[in-house]
Amino acid sequence: MEEKKGKTRIERIVYGGLGLAYFEDMTLFLPYASAGDTVEFTVTKKKKNCLFGEITGIVEPSPARREAQCPVFGRCGGCHFLHLGYEEETSIKKETFLSTLKRIGKIEAEIASYTLCPERFGYRNHALFKVGEGGVAGFSKRESNEIVPFPEQGCLLLPPEMREAISSLSPESLTPGVKVRSRLDSFGTINFWGVDGVISPPDILMKAGDFSFPVYPEAFFQINRYLNDALMGLVVSLPKHTARKFLDLYCGVGFFTLPMAGRAIDVVGIEVQRQAHKSAVSAARLNKVSNARFIRETAERGFSKTGEADLLLTVPPRSGIPAGVLKSIIKLRPREIIMVSCDAPTFARDAARLIEAHWTPSEIHLIDMFPGTYHVESVALFSRD
């Protein structure tokens, strides 16, 4: 494609953290923009009737634009909004979530509550980073496999103790091509997997609410150490009825399954990932939750082993609920459905299908689990007509 350059004004920020503008009668999307910016840009690709590009210069900055506190912001692909204040960031997330619901799901909704993170930085308890030649550690460049080395201060989304522990790793202990996992456990210990000469524990103990979770290295655990309790408490508070049977799809380590055991007579979690399933079984035993059982199976196949359920929770991957699983949910006809999602487009798509099948989204909440990025967690309760 012939290289195109130009100047334009950013109209607004859309889902994905992209600035929307216009150029030669086409829609143009630019990352790291602020509504009201006048920018110079280069077009990098064309997709259908849209152009995508990179900002090459700020002609006139938006009043909302500020200097990012991270020196590699704009090269590292981890963050999208550090050039904006936190208030502006959270406002954009709410606006883009609601507009996505309307555009994809044809859903007009109000947000029942929006929980913000008390700290914009230092909230992550988990990092998975890459190692390049010479033992250089960092995250990937946006839409690239290129490694952007951590700056001297480290990644600001990580707690200071994690940044210090990562920076203290010698290049000789890091193998090029290997991904290193680091987790901050409930005792304040920094644990590593994938570092030569470092003893890696088989599992670690994580806590949320009144529950303890033995978590194996590759098992997912909620990453926001400031808001994990709030997320758990919000989900547990949503059901309007005591359930005879509660079904938790994509249950992971049992993060929601165990606290929801107090709201139901019989509780079943379905999880296919081996380490997550193992963690959930161990957590139920550790917390003495006797009315919960866990099935290691895909969500598609798990339905055949669960029977009826009047309350269902689903925390699907970013790709959303697979069509076959959604069909099984509708056939099951639970009285209430709770959906937790960090991807607005797939949430909108799946919510629209539930509405077509006569469930009503009675409450939709947002909780900012991922400051600095365009992601926001949505938690919704659907009730059957």
N, C-alpha and C positions, 0 to 999 in steps of 0.2 A: 504494500500500500504506500502510495506517495505520502511523504511526511507533510503534515499540515500543522501550521502554527497560527495562533490568533490571540485575540483579547476578548474577554467576556465578563459578564457580571453574574455572580452566583445568586440564584433566586431563592433557593431553600436547600435544606439538607434532607435527604431521603434515606430509607432503610439501607443499611450497609455502611452508613457514615459517609456517603458520597454527596458532594455538592452537585445540584442540578442547575444546568445553564443551557444556553442555546447557541448554536453556531451553524451558519449556512442552512437554516431551516431544519436543523436536526437537533435532537436532544443530546446534550453532552454531560457526562458524569466525570467529576474530578474528585479524587480523595484529598483529605486534609484541608478542606475548604470551610469557609464560614459564610453564612447567608449575609449578603451585602458586600462581600469582597469583589473587587475588580481585579482580575488576574490575567496574566499571560500564560499560555499553555501550549503543549504539544500533544497532538492526537497520537495515541499508541495503537488503537485498534478500533475496528468498526464491527458492530454486531447488529444485524437486521437494520433497523432505522435509527440506531443509537451509536454515538461515539463515546469512546473512553479515552482519557488522557491523563497527563500529569501537569501539575502547576509548575511553571518554570520561573515565575516571578509574581510578586504582589504589587500591583500598580497602586491600588488604594485599599487598605485593609478595612474590614468591617469593624465597627465599634466593639464587637464581641470578641475579636481576635486578641490573643495574648501570646507571650513567649512561652513555649513549652518548657517544663522543668527538666525534661529528659533530653540530653544532647543528641540521641540517635532517633528521636521521634521524627517520623516521616520517612525513615529508611527501614527501621525495624517494623515488622508487620503486626506487632502485638497490640498496639494502641491506635485509636482512631480520633480521640477528642481532646488530647492534651493541649491543643492550641486554643481551647475554649475553657471558660470557668465551669466549675461543677454544676452550678445552677443552670447554666445554658445547656450543658450536656444532658442533664436529667429532663429538662423541658423538651429537648429534641427527641429523646427516647420515647417520651409519652406521646408526642405528636406523631412520630413515625409509626409507633405501634397502632394507634387509633386509625391512622390513614391506611395502614396495611390491612387492618380488619375490614375497612370499608371497601378498599380496592379489590382485594382477593376474595374475601368472604361475603361481601355485600352486607356487612354487619355494622349497625350503628350501636355503639356501646359507650358506657361511662366507666371510669375507673373508680372502684369502691375505695381503694387505698393505694398509696404509693410510698413504699418504705425506702428511704435513702440510706446510703452507707455512711456511718459516722466518720469514716476516714477514706479519702480518695486513694491514698497510697498505703502500701504495707498490708493489704488485706488477704493476699493469696497465701494459702498454706501448702501449696503444691506447685512445682515447676518441672517441666520436661524440656530440656534444652539440648541443642546440637553441639557437636565438637567438630571443628575443622582442622586443617593442617596446622601443625605446630601446637596442638592442644588448645586452639582458640575456641572459647565457649561463647554461645550466644543464641539468639532466636532467628527465625527465618525472615528475610526481607519479604515485604508484601508481594503476594502472587509469584513467589520465586523460591528456589531451594538454596539460594545464596545465604550464607550465614552473616548476620550483622553482629559483630562482637559486642558483648556487654560493655557499657561505658564504665569509667572508673568507679562511679557511684553504684553500679549495679542496676538491676531492673527495679524501678521504684514501686512496682506493684507488689514486690516481695517485702516481707518484714526485714528490718535492718539486720537481724541475726542470720537470716537466710542469705542475704546479700554478702555479708561478711564471710560466711562459711563457703559460699561458692567462689568468691574471689581468692580465698586462701588455698584452693585446690591447685596443685602444681601442674604445669602443662604436661609433665611426664606421666601423671596419673590419669590423663584423659586421652582416650584413643580416638583418632579421627574416624568419622563415620558412625560413631556410637552415640546414641541418645542417652543422656544422663537424667535420671529422675531424682528429685529432691522433695522431701516432705517434712513439714514441721508438725510433730506429734503433740499430743495433749500434755506431755511433760516438758515441752519446750525444747526437745532434742531435735537437731537437724539430721535427717537420715538421707543417705545417698545409695543409689543403685546404679551400677555402670561405671564406677570409679575404681581404677586399679589400686590395690593396696588398702582399700577401705572395706571393712566388714559390713555387709548389708544384712539387716535383720529380716527374718522371714515374713514378719508382719509388724505393724505398729498399732498403738492404741489411740483412737480418735474419740472425741466426745462431742455431743450435741444434745441440748436439753438435759434430761436426767439420764441419758443413755450413753453407754460406752460401746465402741465398735472396734473389734480387732480387724484391721484393714490390711490386706495383702497388697504388694507393690502395684500391681496392674489393675486393682479394683478401684472404681471411681468413688470418690467421696467429695461432698460439696466443698468448694474451695475457699469460700469467704468466711474467714474466722470471726468476723464481726457480725455477720448476719445469718449464720447457720441456725442458731437458736430461733431467730425470728421466722425463718422460712419453715422450720419444723412446726413451730407453734401456730403459724397461719394455716397450714394444711390441716392440722389436727382440729382446728376450731371450725372448719367449714361445714362438715356434715350437719344436717338439721335433724337427722334421725339416728337412733342407735341401730347399727346393722346386725343382722343375723350372720351374714358372711361378707367379709371384706376381701377383695381381690386387688393385689398390687402388681400391675404389669411393669416390666423393666425395673424391678425392685432394687437392683444393685445390692448394696450391703445391708439393706433393710432400714435405711435412713428414715423412711416414712412408715414402713411396715410395723416396726416395733412400737412406736408411740401410738399408732392407730389401733393396736391390739386392745387398748383400753376403751375403744369406741365400738368394738364388735365382739361377737361371741366366738366366731371362727375366722381366722386370718390366714390367707395364702399369698405368698410372694412367688412370682415367676421371674427367673433370671437365667440367661444362657451362659454368661461369662463365668468361667470356672472359678476364678479367684474371688469374684464378687459373691457368687453363691456360697462359697466356703466361708467367706467373711460373715454373711448373713446368718448362716447356721450357727457359727460360733458366737455371734452377737446375741442371738436369741437365748442361747444357753447361758452366756455370761450375765445377761440382764434378767434371767429367770422368767422369761416370757413363754408361758406354756401353751398358749392358744394360737401360736404362729407356726406355720410350717412352710418350707421353701422347696420349690420344684425347679430343678435345673433343666430348663427346656426353652425353646424359642417361644415367643408370645403366640405365634401362629399355632403351635402344637399344644401349648399349655392349656388352652381352653378345654380340650378334651379330658383333662385330668382334674378339673376344678369343680365342675357342676355349676349350680346357680350362685349368683352373688347379687346382693341388693345395693352394695356400695363398691365402686371401682375407682381405682387411682391409676393413672398412666403418666409416666415420665418418659416419653419416647425420645429417641435420638433426634438430632437436628433435622433429619430427613422426614420427621413426623411419623404418624401412625400408618403402617402399611395398610393398603386397601383391604387385604384379607383379614387383618386384625380388627380393623374398624367394622367390617361386616360382622365379625363374631361378637364384637361389643354390642352392636345394635340388636343382633339376634338374642343376646343374653338379657337385654332389657333391664339393666340395673336401675334402681330408683334414682340414684345420684351418681354422677361421674365427676371426679376431680382430675383436671389436666394441668400438669406443670410443664412449661416449655420455655426454652431460651431462644426459640426461632419464631419470629412473628409471622412470616409467610406460611409456614406449615401449620402453625397454630390456627391461623385464619382459615386455611383450607379444611382442616379437620373439624374445626368448630362449625363451619358451614354445613358439613355433612351431618353432624349431630343435630343441628337445628332442623335440617330437612327431615330427620327421623324423629322429630317431636321432642327433643330436649331443649330446654331454655337455659341460656347462660345467665343465671341469677346473680352471680357475683364474678367480677374480674378484678384481680389485684395485680399490681406490679411491685417488684422488689429488686432493687439495683444491686445484684450480686456481682456485677462486673464493671466497676467504675473504670473510666478511661477508654472503654471499648463501646461499640454500638449495641452490644448485647444487653438485654434486660430480661429478667425472669418474669414470666406471667403465670399466675395461679388462678384457675377458674373453676367455679362450681356450676355444673349443669344438672338441672332437675327435669325429670320426665313429666310431660304434660299428662 
